[in-house]
Each structure stands twice: as structure tokens, then as C-alpha cells.
Amino acid sequence: MKRLGCSFDNFYRTTSSLHYQLTQHFFSRLLKKGFIYQTNYEQLFCPKCNRFLPDRYVEGICPSCGGEKARGDQCEACGRYLKTTELKTPYCANCGTTPETRSTNHWFFKLSAFQNFLDKWIANNKELPPNVKNYSLQWLHEGLKDWCITRDQTWGVPVPFKEGKGKVIYVWFDAPIGYISSTIEWAHKYVETPDIWRDFWQKDESEIIHFIGKDIIYHHAIFWPAMLHAHGKYRLPYKIVAGEYLTLEGRKMSKSRGWAVEIEEYLKNFDPDPLRYYLTVVGPIDKDADFSWGEYIKKNNDELADILGNFVHRSLMFTYNYYDKCIPKPEEIDEEDKQIIEEIERIKQSVEKLIDQQHFNRALREIISLSATGNKYLNAKKPWKQIHSGLEKAATTLYITNLIVKALAILLEPFLPFTAEKIWETLNLDGNIHEQNWDEITKMLTPSTIINKPTPLFKKIKLETAKTLRKYLEKKREKIDGKKN
């Protein structure tokens, strides 16, 4: 992930002692407030394995859509949340035995008590994207039922009472609590004021945004807000951004069947930024998207190399070759030049707004449009002809294009950090690109700044490579399927 340009403020696991303590505190507080109760519960038991089967240990046919291999907690085909006892023709995922139904003792969270609260919170929350709101309202319309929050197994957070021996707290009760415990650990490890974590989770003005996949909307938009409201001392999510599914060459990804592209495998052959670009612009935030090797190559060649890379390289090479490797001093700025300066400001404001609204794909397209505008400006001004009439005539044109290049470096940094770094180093500007203030986007350049020799930003990939990569995927899948058979 680091090689892809991703960093972690705090790499955290929910197996930490801090997380166990906070989860048990949540459980005890909700129990004390009357939102958790104990009762007998019908659960599937595998006589061969001699154990009660938690959700993921049971598979069967979905009672809603008829999908096969539905798990005991959710059907991947239709996304419906299930109970193990609802599955048709269930079997133990470990040994294939048909389980028996037996009674066991468990703790339940009174989710039904929060029906009215959640109805209002979901309906009135203007920040929830349509896919999250519609999915949640559908579940609320069907009516909420109390939720079993313990399991008969050994791994997980233990129930903090003697009568809970051999039982642990259900993973979807404890997992979101990890957001809080991770923030606490981050503050204790890296910040001089450890209590700063409270600013995120307990102050009224805090805005907590969850980025999730659409298969766990139910847990984050219904379970989690109800738990937080029941606890009473933590802020509810301000916004929940749920990405849709990403398929690979038109098929659902499956690591076990070899139908997946491993990051490590990708990085052996390609640079990180083209992947970051592709996955952002196809952005499965509003709808399902597909990763296609053919489309990936087209976007790399047509948009990154031909539009962005071509504009940056042309601008910098003209500067390097004709102005003694220095940013030229502009002469008279005409109306076209002023329009470009105004366009940089417009793009800056637009991208700021789109990032704030989590429309990352649209923000990145806006940035690329600035390089397309730069190419049009270059072609209209024709500095290669202006140079023959005297370097002064082309100086303003190249000063303006270098302004665009600088703006692109800062705008691209959150999306294509390696490309942004390369542009910044070529411009030879002060400071680290990853620490630049956003306001620098619209600031003028200092003439006579010496630049470094430009090199192409992106490598073009042969279109035939897509066929080779698809064949490789097919062979990998066939090999794994052959082993299973």
C-alpha cells in the first residue's frame, strides 16, 4: 500500500487490549441502560464439528433471492441481511454436514427500540448519499428486529460476565467501536495532547465520515448509529459514503478462484499513479464499475500520457530549451492570458468543493480538464512560432503554461502523488509538494527560477498488452479451478 502512495495515520487491529476494554465498556453500559437483554435463542449446531455455528460458518440458499452459497449473516447476491436459521438447505461451511437447530443462551441488542429515532435520523440527514439513504429506508420500512450480539466461539472480545463464559461479542458490534479505539491509540501514540481524540468523537461540531463498501451499509447506517445513540456520549456519523462494487473484466472478483489482480503483482509491471487514476475516475461511488485492462491502458495512453503528460512536458521542454532553463519573465498579459489565470482559480474552487463533497472522480476530471485547457492555449498561442519572432513574444505564453503546470502539481498531489512530486521537482520549487498549502495553486511564479531537465511523466502501454493480461487471468483461474476439482 505504501508503494501505491497510501499511508496510515495509525495501523490498528481490533485485537488490542484497548479495543477489548472499550468494547466491553460499550456492552456493559448498554446492558445497564436496558438496551441489552439475555434470552434463549435457536441456533444451528453441527453434530460432526460438535459446535454451534456462527454466521460465516453456515452456507445455504437465500430465502429472499434464491442465491446459492448465501452466508449465515448476509446474501452476497442480493445484499439481504440474514439469520442462520433463515437459510434454506443450510450446511456447515467447514465439513458440509446438515446442522441441527438447538437452543442456546445469548444477549440481544434492542434495535427495535430505535426504529423511530433511525426513521427520523435517516430521513432528515441531508448528507447521506442516495444509495445509503434508500437502502437504509428500505430496511426501516420492513421494521427493525432485535439483534443477537453474542456468539458461541473462542476468538473475539469475551462477554464481560461469568455467565458469558465461552461466548464472545459479535464482530459487527465490536468492529465499528474500533474506529474510536483506534483514534484513542493514535492520540496516545503520536499527539502531545492525548485527549484530542475527544474532539473527533464527542464534540458537537465534529464531522465523522465513514468510507465503506455498499455491502455493509446496514451495519454503519442502522446498527452503529443505534449503538452510539444508546451509549449517549459519542457523535453519530455526519456522512456515510458507500462505494458500489468493482468487478474485474465483467466478473465478480474472487481471490480464491484467481480472478483478482494483486497489488504486488500489478506493481511488478506498472507504475502506481495510473492505477490510482483509473480507480478514481471510474470511481464506483455512485454505481458499480468494472476494471478492464483495455480501458486501463486507454486511460493511461489517452488521458494521462496524451493530455496531462503531453501538456506538462511541452511546457517545460520549451522553457528548458529556449529560456536558459529558467522560468521566463512575462511581458504584456492579454485577455487570453487573464482567462487562463481565472480558469486556474475556478478549477481550484471547483476541486475544493468536489473533494469536500467526496466526488473524487469528478474532482480528478476537473484537474485533467485544466491540462486540456493548457494544451488548447499552447496550440492557439503557438510559442514555437513566437520564438522565431523573438523570445519576448513567447515569454508570456510559457510563463502562463508554467503557472498551469505548478497548479496541476498541487491539485494532483492527493490523487497522483508520484506524478505531482515529479512535476514539482522538475519545476525546482521550494518545499515538499506533499506539504504545500492549497493557496499556492493561484500564486504567481518567480521568473528566473531554474528548472530541471524534464522527462516524460507517463509511459505508453501497447494496446495488445490487454489481451496478454486477460489471458494470464484466465489461465490463473483455470489452474486454481483445476486444483479444486
N, C-alpha and C positions, 0 to 999 in steps of 0.2 A: 504493500500500500504506500509506503514511503517513496518507492521508486515511481509510483504513479502521481506523486505530488500531494498525497494525503497525509495529514498529521493528526495526532490525537492529543488533546489537552490533558486527558487522563485515561490511559488504557486500563479498564476496570473489569473485574469479574464479580458476579453475584455470589461467589463462594467465600467472600471475605467475611471476617468476623463482624466488621462494622455493619455490613448488609444484613447478616443474620440478626443482629441486635435490633436494627431498625424495623425489619420485617416483623419480628416477634412483638415489638412495641406496637406497631400498627394493629396486629392481630389482637393483642390484649386490650388495647384502647377501644377498638370497635366492639369487642366482646363485652367490655364493661359498660359501654353505652347502649347495649342491647341490639346491636346491628349484626351480631353473630350468635348463632344458636347451634346446639348439638342435637342430632336426631339419627335414627336408623335409616339406612339408605340401601336400595337394591343396586348391586354392582356385579359385573361379570367376573367369574372366578375360573381360572384354568386348572382343571384337576391334574393335568400332566405336569405343569410347572409348579403346581401347589401354591398358587398365589392369586390375589386379586389383581386384576389387570387395569392399570391406569390408562388414560385415554389413548396415548400413542402406541400402546401395546395391543390394541384391538383394531381390526380392519373388517370391512363388510360392505354391503350395498347401501347407498344413501337413501333414506326413506323419502326424500324430497325430490331428487332428480334422477335416481336410479343409477348414479355413477358408481362404478366399481372401485374397490380399494379406498373407500372413504375411511378416514381415521375416526377414532372414538371421540374426538372433540370437534372435528370440522371436516366437511367435504371439500376437497380441493377443486372439484369440478364446478360446483355452484356457489361455494363460499359459505354455505349454511353452517351455523354453529350447532353442534350435536351433543347428545349424551350417548355414552357407550351402549346403553340399553335400547336406544332407538334404532341402532343399525339392524338391517336385515341380513340374515345368514352370517352372523359375526364369527370370526375365528381369531385365535391367538396369533398375533403377528410374529411371535417367537417360534412356535412349534406347529402352528396350523390347526390345533385342536379346537373343536367347538366348545366354547365356555359354558358354564352353568351360571344361573342367576342366584346369588346368595345375599344375605343381609349383612351389612357391616355398619359400624358407627362412624359418623362424620360430622364435621362442622360446616354450616351453611352461612353465607352472607345474605342478608335481607335485601337483595337487589330490588325486589318488588316494591319496597318502601320508598324507592327513589324514582318511581315512574313519573309522578307529577313534576318533580324537580328537573329530571332529564328532558321531559317533554318541552318545558319552557327554555331550558338552557340550550338545547339543540336548535329549537325553532327560532330563538331570538339572537343566536350567535351569528353575526354578520360576517365574521372572519372565517367560518368553516367553508371550505370549498364544496361545490355541489355534490361531488362523488361521496364525500364524507357525510354531509348532511342528509342526502337522500337515502343512503344505506342505513344510517342510524334511525331515521324516522320510520323506515320500513320495519325495523326491529321493534321500535317503540309502539308502533301501530298494532303489532301482534301481542303486545303485553309482556312485561318483564317477569321472569320467574326467579325465585331464589337460586343461589349459585353455590354448588358444593366447592369448598375451597381447601379441602384436605385430601390426601391420597395415601393409600397403603403401599408404601415403599420406603427404601432406606436412604436414598440420596435426596438432598434438598434441605430446606430450612425446617428443623423439627418443630412440631407443635409444642409451645412452651408450658405444658402441664403434664403431670404424671399420667393422667388418663389418656393422654395423646401419644403414649409410647408406641413406636413403630409406625407413626403417621407423620407425614410432612405437609407443609403448606403448599398448595397448588402453585405451579410455576407462574401462571398468569395472575396470581395475587401478588407474588413476590417480585416478579421481573420489573414492572414499572417503578416499584419502590427503589430499584437500583438506580434510577435517574437521580433520585435525591441522595442516596448514599454515595454515589459516585461524585456528585457535586461537593458533598461534605469532605470526602477524601481528597479531592482536587484542592479545595481551600486549605486543608490542613497541611498538604504537601508543598504547595507552590506559592501560597499567598501569605503575606505578612499579617493580615487580619483574618484569621481562620473563620470568624463568624460571618464573613462576606457571603457565604452560601445562602444565608437567610434572605439576602437581597433578592435572590432569584426566586426563592420558593415561598417566602412569607410576606413580602411587601406588596401592597395593593397595586403599585404601578408596574410591577414586573410583567413581562410578556413571555410566557413559556410556549415555544413552538416545537411540536413533535414532528419529525420526518419519519414516516413509516411506509410499509407496503400495504396495499389495499386489503390483503387477506387478514390483517389484524386491526382493521377499523373498529370492530366490535369491542375489542379489549381496551382500546385507547379512547374511544368516544363514549362508551357506556360504562364498562367495569371501572376504569380508572377514575373518571370524574366522580362516580358514586362513592368510591373509596375515599377520595380526597375530601369530598363534601361531608362524608360520615366522620372522618377524622377531625375536621374543623380548623386545622391550623396551617394548611398548605393551600397555595394558589392552584386554581384549576388551569388547564391548558388554555392559552389565548387563541391558539390556532393549531389544527392538526392537518398536516399536508401528507396525503396518502398517494404514493406513486402507483400507477397501474402496472400490469405485467409486462415484462420484456421477454420476448421469445427469441429463438436463435434459428435463423433461416426458416422461419414459419412454423417451427415446432417448439413445444414447451421444453425448457432446459432441464436436463437431468444429469447430474454428476455421476450417479451410479450407472447410468447407461452410456456414458461417454459423450452425451450431447451437450457439451459445455466447452467454453474457452477459458482455460485457467489463466489468471493474470500473469503468473510466472512464465507460462508458455507464450503468451502474447508478447511480453517484453523481450523475449529472445530474438524476435523478428522485427518489431516495430517500436516507434517512439511513443512515449506516454500521452503527449498532448493530442494527437489525432483521435485517440480513443476517448479522452476526456471531451473533446469537441463533439464527436459523433453521439456519445451517450447523452450529452446535454441538449444538443439541437433536436434529436428525435424525442428527447425528454418525455418518458411515459408518466407524466404528472396528470394530464387531463384524459388520456386514453391509452390503451395498450399500444405497445410499439414493438418493432422487430429489429433485431441486429442481423444485418445481411452483409457478408463480406463484399459483395458487389457494390452496395450502397456506401459502405465504409470507404472503399477505395475511391469512388466517385467524389465523395465529400472531401476526402484528403486532397485529391488532384484538382477538382474544380473550384472548391471554396477556399481551402487553406493555401494550396500552392499557387493557383492561378489568380485568386483575388487578393487575399491578405498578403501572402508571401511575395507575390509579384510587385504589389504596390510598395511595400516596405523596402524591398531590395532595389527597385528602380530609384526610389527617392534617395536612399543612402549612397548608392553607387555613383549617381550624378554628383552628389555633394563631395564624395571622397575623391573622384577623378578630376573634377573641374574647379574645385574651390580649395585646393591645397589641404584636403582632409578636414576642412573646418565648416561649421555652420555659417552660411553666408549672411551678410548684413542686408536686410530688406531695404529696397528703395521705396517708391511710392506704392501704397496699398490701394488697389482699385476695388470696385464693387464686388467682383467675383471673389477676391481675397477676403473681404469682410464677410461675405456669405459663408465661407468655409469656417472662419473663426466663430461665427454664430452657430453653425452646424455642430461644431465640437461641443459648445455649451449645451445645445439642445440634446445631443446624444448623451452627454454626461447626466443631465437631469432625468432623461428617459430611463437610462440604465439604472440609476439610483432607485427610481420608483419601482421598476420591474423587479429588482433584487429584493426590495422591501416587501413586495407582494409575492415573492417566491416564484415568479415567472422567469426562471433562469434561462429557458430555451429562447424566449423572446428577447431577453436582455442580450444574449450572445449574438443573436441575429442582428440586433441593432448595431452592435460593435462591428460586425463584419460589414454591415451596410456603410459604415464610415470609411472603411478601406476601399469599398466600391466607389464611393463618392470621391475619394482621393485619386483613384485611377482615372475617373472621368475628368477631374480637374487637371491632372497631368496631361491627358490626351488633348484637352482643349487648349491649354497654355503652350504645349509643345516646347519645353525648355531646351530640347536638343536643337531646335531652330533658333530659339532666343540666344543661345550660347554663341552661335556663329555671328550674331549681330553685336555681341559684347556681353561679357559676363554679368554686367549690372542688370541687364534685362531679365535674365533667368534667376537672379539672386532672390527676388521676392517670391517667385514661384517655388523655388526649392526651400526657402525658409518656411513657407506655409505648409509644404508637404512634410517637412520635418516636424512641424508642430503637430500634424496629424499622427505621425509615427510615434511621437512622445505620448500623445493622448492614448493611442492604441495600446502602448506598453502598459500603462496604468490600468486602463479599462479591462485589458485581457488578463491581468495578474490573477484574479480569483478563479478564472476559468482555465487558462493555459499558462500556468506559472513558469514553465521551462522556456516557452516562446517569449513571454514577457521579459524574462531575465536576459535572454539572448539579445533582444532589441535594446534593452536598457544598457547593456554592456557595450554594444556597438555605438550607441549614442554617447557613451562615456560620460554620463551624467552623475552627479554626486549622489551618494547614499545607496541604500539597498532597495531594489524595486519592490520587495515584499514589505517594506516599511514606509512606502510613500503615502503621503496624505492625499486623499481624493481630490482636494482643491488644486493640486499640482497639475491636474489634467488641463485646465484652462490657462495656466500661467505661460507667459512668453518664454522663448528660449534665449539664451545669451549668445549673440553672434560671436564668431571666432572660437567657439568650443570645438576642440579637436575630437573627431570621431575615429573609431577603429575601423579596420577594413571589414566591410560587410560580407557575410556569407549567406547562402540561401537558407531560409527558415525551415522549409519542408522538402522532403524527398518525394518525388512522384513514384507511384506504385503501378506496375503493369496491370492492366485490366485482367489479363489471363490468370493472374495470381489468385483471383477469386475462385476460379474453378478448382485450382490445386488445393486451396484451403477447404473448400466444400467436400472434395473427395477425401481429404485427410479426416474430416469429421465423420463421414460415412464409414470409413474403414475402422476408425476407433470405436464407433458404435457397434458395428458388426462383430468386431473382435470381442467386445465385452458381452454382447448378447450370446455369442458362441460359447463363451466360458460358462455363462449362466445355464445354457441349455445342456 
